[in-house]
Amino acid sequence: MKKLLLALLLFPHPALAQDKMTVALDWFVNPDHGPIIIAQETGLFAERGLEVEIIAPADPADPPKMAAAGKADLAISYQPQLHLQVAEGLPLRRVGTLVATPLNCLLVRKDGPIAEIADLEGRKVGFSVAGVEEALLSAMLEPAGLGMADIELVNVNWSLSPSLMSGQVDAVIGAFRNFELNQMEIEGVEGRCFYPEEEGVPPYDELIYVANPAHMDAGQVERFLAATEEAVQYIVNHPQDSWEIFAATSRELDDELNARAWVDTLPRFALRPAALDPGRYARFEEFLYGAGLIDAVRPVSGLAIMPGADG
């Protein structure tokens, strides 16, 4: 029997065909993408007959457009942005979740003048993306009795923590709590976050997978999500080993900032990436409508592939 098994292993046989998939990231590879990279590096995609090409975009605005145009099978986007994209007419639906909690926060210097949100009156607040971030900020200001007219908005592009540390602004919205907080601490300036979901903003999924239903292969997406679910289980069970696998993929990733971000991001990965909470999407749709950012309230079926629905 052993000889027979050895012969079967050594005898040349055609490799199983792999279905090719293209996944466009929202940004350059970082710990937020841990489940995708771990699934790739440990062969979990290959085990499910998938050959996954991972693309880091030159422009963070491109991935959803690529998915909408059928130039990428999946794209990573943000739940708040999905609502706006669908309202603008992009043929996109959420098909899975990557990071299941908000990462965005209103970041201030710990040693600065902002002890509570009410202290922002008359202060400068930096931002990088208009629209959703302004809606989040407006909702956070309201319980403190403030409105957008009570602060000065400053577009700092993507220079969030540097503009805060240099004193250009007194706070920034759009900073990720798993990155900018660590970046500031490493540079010797401690920061403090005010969390949107604790300040009047409905909880939401930070990072999601989106696709164009007209171009989507539902079976491939199902296998992709199954692989990333197994990858998350491995990450949770083996945080250090998974970090070492992740960091070994690029010299740029193997540094203190990414190591800290890995630890902080780990508990936020979606344990059930295919699972959908319709109420979460309905509530955020209502929130954006109330903020005047969308023209109508769409059903969840217009935002996400519903369980049991055909792809």
C-alpha positions in Angstrom: 0.0 0.0 0.0 2.8 2.4 0.9 4.5 1.7 -2.5 1.2 2.4 -4.3 0.7 5.7 -2.4 4.3 6.7 -3.2 3.8 5.9 -6.9 0.6 8.0 -7.0 2.5 10.9 -5.4 5.5 10.7 -7.8 3.6 9.9 -11.0 3.2 13.0 -13.1 -0.4 14.3 -13.2 -2.0 17.4 -14.5 -2.4 20.2 -12.0 -5.9 21.1 -11.1 -7.2 24.1 -13.0 -7.3 27.3 -10.9 -10.0 29.9 -11.4 -8.4 33.3 -11.7 -9.7 36.2 -9.5 -8.6 39.8 -9.3 -8.9 41.6 -6.0 -8.3 45.4 -5.9 -7.2 46.6 -2.4 -8.3 50.0 -1.1 -4.7 51.0 -0.4 -1.2 49.6 -0.4 -0.8 46.3 1.5 -1.1 46.8 5.3 -2.3 44.8 8.3 -6.0 45.6 7.4 -5.5 43.1 4.6 -4.2 40.4 6.8 -6.8 37.7 6.0 -6.2 38.1 2.3 -2.5 37.9 2.5 -2.5 34.9 5.0 -5.0 33.1 2.7 -2.6 33.7 -0.2 0.6 32.8 1.6 -0.7 29.6 3.3 -2.4 28.2 0.1 -6.0 28.6 1.3 -7.0 30.1 -1.9 -5.2 27.5 -3.9 -6.9 24.7 -1.9 -10.2 26.1 -3.1 -9.2 26.2 -6.7 -8.5 30.0 -6.8 -5.6 31.9 -8.3 -6.0 35.3 -6.7 -4.2 38.4 -8.1 -4.0 41.2 -5.5 -3.7 44.7 -6.8 -2.7 47.8 -4.8 -4.2 50.8 -6.5 -2.4 54.0 -7.5 -5.5 55.9 -6.4 -7.6 54.8 -3.5 -10.7 55.9 -5.4 -10.1 53.5 -8.2 -11.0 50.0 -6.8 -14.8 50.4 -6.6 -14.8 51.8 -10.1 -12.7 48.8 -11.3 -15.2 46.4 -9.7 -18.1 48.3 -11.2 -16.6 48.2 -14.7 -15.7 44.5 -14.4 -12.0 45.2 -14.3 -11.7 43.6 -10.9 -13.7 40.7 -9.5 -13.7 42.1 -6.0 -12.7 45.4 -4.6 -12.1 46.5 -1.0 -14.1 49.5 -0.1 -15.7 51.1 3.0 -19.3 50.6 4.1 -19.9 54.4 4.3 -18.5 54.9 0.8 -20.6 52.1 -0.6 -23.8 53.9 0.3 -22.6 57.0 -1.5 -21.4 55.0 -4.5 -24.7 53.2 -4.9 -26.5 56.5 -4.6 -24.3 57.9 -7.4 -25.3 55.0 -9.6 -22.3 52.6 -9.4 -23.6 49.0 -9.9 -22.0 47.7 -6.7 -23.1 45.4 -3.9 -21.4 44.4 -0.6 -20.6 40.6 -0.8 -18.5 40.2 2.4 -16.8 42.0 5.3 -13.1 42.3 6.0 -12.9 44.6 9.0 -16.2 44.5 11.0 -15.8 47.5 13.2 -15.1 51.2 12.6 -11.5 52.1 12.4 -12.0 55.8 11.8 -11.7 58.2 14.7 -11.5 61.8 15.6 -7.9 62.1 16.8 -6.4 64.7 19.0 -3.1 65.2 20.9 -3.3 63.7 24.4 -1.4 66.8 25.7 -3.4 69.2 23.6 -6.2 71.6 24.3 -9.0 69.2 23.3 -10.2 67.3 26.5 -13.7 66.8 25.2 -15.5 67.3 21.9 -17.0 70.6 23.1 -13.4 72.0 23.2 -13.3 71.9 19.4 -15.3 75.1 19.2 -13.3 77.7 17.2 -10.6 75.1 16.5 -9.2 73.6 13.2 -10.1 70.1 12.2 -8.2 68.3 9.5 -9.8 65.9 7.0 -8.8 64.0 3.9 -12.1 62.8 2.3 -15.0 65.1 2.0 -18.6 63.9 2.4 -18.7 60.9 4.8 -16.1 62.3 7.2 -17.9 65.6 7.4 -21.1 63.7 8.2 -19.4 61.7 10.9 -17.9 64.8 12.4 -21.2 66.7 12.3 -22.9 63.8 14.2 -20.1 63.8 16.8 -20.3 67.5 17.3 -24.1 67.6 17.8 -24.3 66.1 21.3 -21.7 68.7 22.4 -24.0 71.5 21.2 -21.8 72.3 18.2 -22.2 72.4 14.5 -19.9 72.5 11.5 -20.0 76.3 11.6 -18.3 76.2 15.0 -15.1 74.7 13.6 -12.7 75.4 10.8 -12.2 72.5 8.4 -8.8 72.1 6.8 -8.0 69.7 4.0 -4.8 68.0 5.0 -5.0 65.4 2.2 -3.5 62.2 3.7 -1.2 63.9 6.1 -3.4 63.3 9.1 -1.1 62.6 12.0 1.8 64.9 10.8 -0.6 67.9 10.5 -1.8 67.1 14.1 1.6 66.7 15.5 2.9 69.8 13.9 0.1 71.9 15.3 -1.3 72.8 11.8 -4.7 71.5 13.1 -6.1 70.7 16.6 -7.8 67.5 15.6 -8.2 65.2 12.5 -11.1 63.1 11.4 -10.4 60.0 9.3 -7.4 58.8 11.3 -7.4 55.0 11.7 -7.1 54.0 15.4 -4.9 51.1 14.5 -2.4 53.1 12.6 -2.3 56.8 13.4 -2.4 56.3 17.2 0.6 54.0 16.9 2.4 56.2 14.5 2.2 59.2 16.9 3.3 57.1 19.9 6.3 55.8 18.0 7.2 59.4 17.2 6.9 60.4 20.8 3.6 62.3 20.6 0.7 60.5 22.3 -2.7 60.8 20.7 -6.3 60.1 21.9 -9.3 59.0 19.9 -12.9 60.0 20.1 -14.8 57.0 18.6 -17.7 57.8 16.2 -19.7 54.8 17.3 -19.6 56.1 20.9 -20.5 59.6 19.8 -23.8 59.3 18.0 -22.8 57.6 14.7 -24.3 54.2 13.9 -21.8 51.4 14.0 -20.6 50.2 10.6 -18.3 47.8 8.8 -15.0 49.7 8.0 -13.7 47.5 5.2 -16.0 45.4 2.9 -15.7 43.4 -0.3 -17.8 44.9 -3.1 -18.6 43.5 -6.6 -20.7 44.2 -9.6 -23.5 41.5 -9.6 -23.6 41.5 -13.4 -19.9 40.4 -13.6 -19.7 38.4 -10.3 -19.1 34.7 -10.2 -21.0 33.8 -7.0 -19.2 30.5 -6.6 -15.8 32.1 -6.8 -16.8 34.7 -4.2 -18.1 32.0 -1.9 -14.8 30.2 -2.1 -12.8 33.4 -1.6 -14.8 34.3 1.5 -14.4 30.7 2.9 -10.7 31.0 2.4 -10.4 34.3 4.2 -12.7 33.0 7.0 -10.2 30.1 7.6 -7.4 32.7 7.4 -9.0 34.8 10.2 -9.3 31.7 12.3 -5.6 31.0 11.8 -4.7 34.6 12.6 -6.8 34.5 15.9 -5.4 31.2 16.9 -1.8 32.0 15.9 -1.3 35.7 16.1 2.5 35.7 16.2 3.0 33.0 13.5 0.5 34.8 11.2 2.3 38.1 11.8 5.6 36.5 10.8 4.1 35.1 7.6 2.5 38.5 6.8 5.7 40.5 7.5 7.9 38.2 5.5 6.0 39.1 2.3 7.6 42.6 2.1 10.5 44.3 3.8 8.4 47.5 4.1 5.9 45.6 6.2 8.3 44.3 8.8 8.6 47.3 11.1 7.3 48.5 14.5 4.3 50.4 13.1 2.9 47.4 11.2 3.7 45.1 14.1 1.6 47.2 16.4 -1.1 47.7 13.9 -1.3 43.9 13.4 -2.1 43.4 17.1 -4.7 46.2 17.2 -6.4 45.1 14.0 -6.6 41.4 14.8 -9.7 41.5 17.0 -11.5 43.6 14.4 -11.4 41.2 11.5 -14.7 39.7 10.5 -15.0 36.2 11.9 -17.8 35.5 9.5 -16.9 37.5 6.4 -19.9 36.2 4.4 -22.4 37.1 7.2 -24.6 40.1 6.7 -26.3 42.3 9.3 -29.1 44.0 7.3 -30.0 46.3 10.2 -26.5 47.8 10.2 -26.8 48.8 6.6 -30.4 50.1 7.0 -29.4 52.3 9.9 -26.4 53.8 8.2 -28.5 54.5 5.1 -30.9 56.4 7.2 -28.0 58.2 8.9 -26.6 59.4 5.5 -30.1 60.4 4.3 -30.6 62.5 7.5 -27.2 64.1 6.8 -28.3 65.0 3.3 -25.6 63.0 1.6 -28.0 60.7 -0.3 -31.2 61.6 -2.1 -33.3 58.6 -0.9 -33.3 55.6 1.4 -32.6 52.5 -0.5 -33.4 49.0 0.7 -30.6 46.8 1.9 -31.0 44.6 -1.2 -29.8 47.6 -3.2 -26.6 47.8 -1.1 -25.7 44.1 -0.4 -26.2 40.7 -1.8 -28.8 39.2 0.5 -28.5 35.7 1.9 -30.1 33.2 -0.6 -30.1 35.7 -3.4 -28.8 34.7 -6.8 -25.4 36.3 -7.8 
